[in-house]
Amino acid sequence: MNNFSKLKDLVMSLEDDFSKFYDKQNAAAGTRVRKGMQELKTMAQEFRTEVQNTKNSAAASAAPAAKKAAPAAKKAAAPAAAKKAAPAKKK
């Protein structure tokens, strides 16, 4: 949750510069907005990578149990498909 706080703080810190740029046409504020948005982009990519790595490590620890259960599920599903009746022929 600390990452979310950092993200929120960055966005809130840009509020004044957004206002100065769009309302008062202050070019220097626009430069600060662009710099802040680049930081936001970098931060977002770092968070995405962190979330993906966390998700993958959790899935990797759960994967051995899922692999053991998968072959049994395939065997149970195969007979049900074999019982399906062939379509009736048209005369």
N, C-alpha and C positions, 0 to 999 in steps of 0.2 A: 504494500500500500504506500510505501515511501515513494515509489516511482510516480504514483498518481499525484502525490503532493508536489513533487518537483515539476511535473507537467503543468499542474494548475498554477503554481507560482510563476512559471515562465510566461504563461498566457496572460495572467493578470498583470505582470510587469510591463507587458506590451500595450496595455489598454490606453495609457496616456499618449504614447507615440502614435497609435492608430488614430486617436482623436485629433492630435495636432496635424497629422498628415492629411487626413480626409477633410477635416473641418476648416483648418487654417492654411492648407496647402504648404506646410513647412517641409521643404525638401530634406533637411537633415533628419527629421523624424521618420521620413520614408526610408532613409538608409538604415536607421536603427530598427525599423520594422522588418526590413529585409534580412538584416543580420539575425534578429530574434527568430524569424521564421526559419532560417537555415539551422539555427540551434534546435528549434522544435523538430525539424525534419531529422536531424542527427539523433536526437533523443528518442524520437518515435522509432527509428530503425533499431536502436539499441534495445528498446523495450520489446519490440517484435521478436528480435533474436533471442532475448532472455526467455520470453514466454514460450517460443517454439522449442528451445532447448529443455525447458522444464517439462513441457508436454511430452517431448520425445523420451526423456529419461523416465518419466512415469509410465509411459507406454512400454518401454523396454523392460521394465521390471514386472509388468503384468503380462507381457507377451508369452513367456514360457507356459503359463497356465492356459492361455488361449490356444496355443498350438496343440496342446495335448487334447483339448476338447474338440477341436475342429475335425479330425478324422472320424470320430464317432458320429458327429452330426452329418457328415457326408454319407456314411453308411446307412444311417436311418432314413435319409431323404431319398436314396436311390430306389429302394423297393416301392415306395409310394409312386414314383414316376413310372415304374415298370407296370403297375397295375392299371394305368390309364388305358381306357378302351380306344380302339382304333375308330376313326370316323366311319359312319355308314356309307356304303356305296350308293350312288345315284343310279336309277334304272332308266 
